[in-house]
Amino acid sequence: MIFITGGVRSGKSAFAEKYARQLGEEKTLYYVATGVSFDEEMKKRIIRHQLDRDSQNINWNTVEMQVEVPPAIQELNNDTVVLFECVTTWLSNVLYTYEQRNENSEYIDNCIGSLQKQLLTWRKQGATIIVVSNEVLDELPSQYGEVNLYRKLLGELHQWIVQKSDEAYEVQFQLVQRWK
């Protein structure tokens, strides 16, 4: 498992896609897209990412995932590379669903636990997993409880992923720093 983080527009997605292509030259490539086009900015970002992948002349198997892992990618093998893009968007989807459904607080823990279990399952199945996330924890605490909850959950999830990962990278200004 490989973790890649960085600020918005830092070059982390390009690095992750390039790394996935290198690792998956003779393998099946899955792109797990967590983005939901809820506004114009997000629609443009999704289209940009799709065009970037299309221009690579690589056969990405794109799987949309808002919260739950789709059945199509629950069982993989060592001939598979999964690019999970990205944890921050996925966690936003979880919190949005939590609010919209008026779920109890166990819902969030169950979603996070389910993702963690799936990542470990893929790894045990022999798949190479590249997990991308945004670095948003350098900012000052917010006056809003929801933002602080998001930061807390994201920080804990990042720590867990890095602990389980074989490699961890931070990308800033298209410069890549390997931390693990």
C-alpha positions in Angstrom: 0.0 0.0 0.0 1.3 3.4 -0.9 0.0 6.7 0.5 0.3 10.0 -1.4 -0.7 13.3 0.1 -0.2 17.0 -0.8 -2.0 20.3 -1.1 -4.7 21.1 -3.6 -3.2 21.3 -7.1 0.2 20.2 -5.8 0.7 17.5 -8.5 -0.2 14.5 -6.3 -2.8 13.1 -8.7 -0.4 13.2 -11.6 2.3 11.6 -9.5 -0.1 8.9 -8.3 -1.3 8.1 -11.8 2.2 7.9 -13.2 3.3 5.7 -10.3 0.2 3.5 -10.8 1.0 3.1 -14.5 4.6 2.2 -13.7 3.5 -0.4 -11.2 0.7 -1.8 -13.4 2.4 -2.1 -16.8 1.1 -5.6 -17.2 -1.7 -5.4 -14.7 -5.3 -4.3 -14.5 -5.6 -0.7 -13.4 -8.5 0.5 -11.3 -9.2 4.1 -10.7 -11.6 4.5 -7.7 -13.2 7.9 -8.2 -14.9 9.3 -5.1 -15.8 12.7 -6.5 -19.5 13.7 -6.8 -20.3 16.5 -9.2 -22.5 18.6 -6.9 -21.4 22.1 -8.3 -19.7 23.6 -11.3 -16.2 23.6 -9.8 -16.4 19.9 -8.9 -17.8 19.0 -12.4 -14.8 20.8 -14.0 -12.3 19.0 -11.7 -13.9 15.6 -12.5 -13.8 16.3 -16.2 -10.2 17.4 -16.0 -9.2 14.2 -14.2 -11.1 12.1 -16.8 -9.4 13.9 -19.7 -6.0 13.5 -18.0 -6.6 9.7 -17.8 -8.0 9.5 -21.3 -4.9 11.2 -22.7 -2.6 8.6 -21.2 -3.7 5.9 -23.6 -4.0 3.5 -20.7 -7.0 1.4 -20.0 -8.2 2.6 -16.6 -11.2 0.8 -15.2 -12.9 3.6 -13.5 -15.2 2.8 -10.6 -17.4 5.4 -8.9 -17.5 5.2 -5.2 -19.3 7.7 -3.0 -19.2 5.9 0.4 -19.4 2.1 0.1 -17.0 0.0 -1.9 -18.8 -1.3 -5.0 -19.0 -5.1 -5.4 -17.1 -4.9 -8.7 -13.9 -4.2 -6.8 -14.3 -6.0 -3.5 -12.2 -9.0 -4.7 -9.0 -8.3 -6.4 -5.6 -10.1 -6.9 -1.9 -9.5 -7.4 -2.5 -8.6 -11.0 -4.3 -5.4 -9.9 -3.3 -1.9 -9.1 -5.9 0.3 -7.4 -5.7 4.1 -7.4 -8.0 5.4 -4.7 -8.7 9.1 -5.4 -9.2 10.5 -2.8 -9.6 10.0 1.0 -10.6 13.7 1.6 -13.5 13.6 -0.9 -14.6 10.2 0.3 -14.7 11.4 3.9 -16.7 14.5 2.8 -19.2 12.1 1.2 -19.4 10.1 4.4 -20.1 13.2 6.5 -22.6 14.6 4.0 -24.5 11.3 3.9 -24.4 11.2 7.7 -26.0 14.6 7.9 -28.5 14.0 5.1 -29.7 10.7 6.6 -29.6 12.0 10.1 -27.6 8.9 11.1 -26.2 8.2 14.5 -22.5 8.8 15.2 -21.8 5.0 14.7 -22.4 5.5 11.0 -19.2 7.5 10.5 -17.1 4.9 12.5 -18.7 2.1 10.5 -17.9 3.7 7.2 -14.3 4.4 8.2 -13.9 0.8 9.6 -15.4 -0.6 6.3 -12.9 1.4 4.2 -10.0 0.3 6.4 -11.1 -3.3 6.2 -11.4 -3.1 2.4 -7.9 -1.6 2.0 -6.4 -4.4 4.2 -8.4 -7.0 2.2 -7.1 -5.7 -1.1 -3.6 -5.8 0.3 -4.1 -9.4 1.5 -5.4 -10.3 -1.9 -2.1 -9.1 -3.4 -3.4 -5.9 -5.0 -1.2 -2.8 -5.0 -3.1 0.1 -3.6 -2.3 3.7 -4.0 -4.2 5.9 -1.7 -4.3 9.7 -2.5 -5.4 12.4 0.0 -5.2 16.1 0.4 -3.2 17.7 3.2 -5.6 20.0 5.0 -4.2 19.6 8.5 -1.7 22.5 8.4 -4.5 25.0 8.8 -5.6 26.5 12.1 -8.5 25.0 14.0 -11.9 26.2 12.8 -14.7 27.9 14.7 -17.0 25.3 13.3 -17.4 21.9 15.0 -18.1 20.1 11.7 -14.8 21.3 10.2 -12.8 20.3 13.4 -14.5 16.8 13.3 -13.5 16.4 9.7 -9.9 17.4 10.4 -9.8 15.0 13.4 -11.2 12.1 11.4 -9.0 12.8 8.4 -5.9 13.1 10.6 -6.6 9.8 12.3 -7.3 8.1 9.0 -4.1 9.5 7.5 -2.1 8.1 10.4 -3.7 4.7 10.1 -3.1 4.5 6.4 0.6 5.6 6.7 1.1 3.0 9.5 -0.2 0.3 7.2 1.5 1.6 4.1 4.8 0.4 2.7 5.5 3.8 1.2 4.3 7.4 2.0 4.9 10.5 -0.1 4.1 14.1 0.1 3.9 16.2 -3.0 4.3 20.0 -3.0 4.8 22.1 -6.2 5.2 18.9 -8.1 8.2 18.0 -5.9 7.9 14.6 -4.3 9.2 13.9 -0.8 9.3 10.2 0.3 8.7 9.9 4.0 8.4 6.2 4.3 
